[in-house]
């Protein structure tokens, strides 16, 4: 699919977005290992969650979708059955890493695999600590496929330091730790998103977090979990908030397109995920959050945004972790800001669906951006983009960000390979069209 975007039309309106991707993954998995039937409203139905549901089916879990409401008949951790074939995780590292934790706890034989893109992503971050816990797992070459062999008895507790703050790694080890005989202690250089911890607490598991100074004076963020003597998770009955990562594209679209004014409803405002809101405010964005009651144990608010004159800033340190998925959209905002934007400490972007530092720099340069790639980020001299033809590079977030750039560029933007946006935000095209954008697809 090619997406074509014509600039110049203001975006106006009020919009509801799909449920949060990270929460949808976790809620489906928690429901699978709970005892009884769970109901999850506003579940994200997209490519990345469909592979998770497919894997749950292969593990013997029954589920059904009615619109965007997911019903899951939980089997408990001990009720999962060994799959007859490798579990295919598509291009979703979240699916693979979270399932790895559950398989480690269940102790059943299985193979986790995925696309060539997923096979290229680093998995020793979970394999090594899982092995230390006593999980019989191996990964040829440090990546997928991961092969799990039967593991009997309880696992060992672990005190593990993550080299990079990662909610996926942290969640994997916490899930495996549900069958550990002693406390799980995980240390991070920054606080990664805490959706798994919130769901664990909601399920009655003792999990808590704090921070402490290290010898070099930096802060260390520590998550602790006390495994239960017997695991019996209660079924879920939750409605998920909208995905702030999906909202990011519409926020940036409204900020850079003159005359725009949007209200994005019921968005997750979990403080471990709101780095983009903070940096956009620092850039001069006319943006506010109208707080609403929590949904599914998560803070929620309506995001109200108007077109704004932005200026360049520097982004580094812990803020990077709190907006790690939003950098492609952020880079588009920075391309239209006055002055220089510098991103540091973001080397983790090189290990996403694409090398996002390289891909963002390359494709924005095709649109006329003055952007320089660095080892752990980029330097961007903002102003305007001229438009042109760009490639999605198999990355859903890059595809949508490049389309958003076309709303305020000098000339039309065409995005090749744009169908990849369906992986995480199938309604992206319809959402922008409903708000007034001139955007259309050509198969």
Secondary structure, DSSP 4 states (H G I P E B T S, - for coil): -EEEEE--PPPEEEEE-PBPHHHHHHHHHHHHTEEEEEEEET---SHHHHHHHHHHHHTT-EEEEETTEEEEEEE-GGG----SSPEE-TT-HHHHHHHHHHHHHHT--EEEE--HHHHTS--HHHHHHHHHHT--EEEGGGSSPEEE----SPBPPEEEE-SS--HHHHHHHHHHGGGBSS-EEEEESS----HHHHHHHHTT-EEEEEEEE-TTS-EEEEEEEE--SS--EEPPEEEPPBPHHHHHHHHHHHHHSTT-EEEEEEEE--TTS-HHHHHHHHTT-EEEEEEEEEETTEEEEEEEEE----B--EE-THHHHTTGGGHHHHHHHHHTSBSEEEE-S-GGGGGSSS-HHHHHHHHHHHTT-EEEEETTEEEEE-S----EEEE-TT-HHHHHHHHHHTTTSSS-EEEETGGGGGGT-TTHHHHHHHTT-EEEEE-
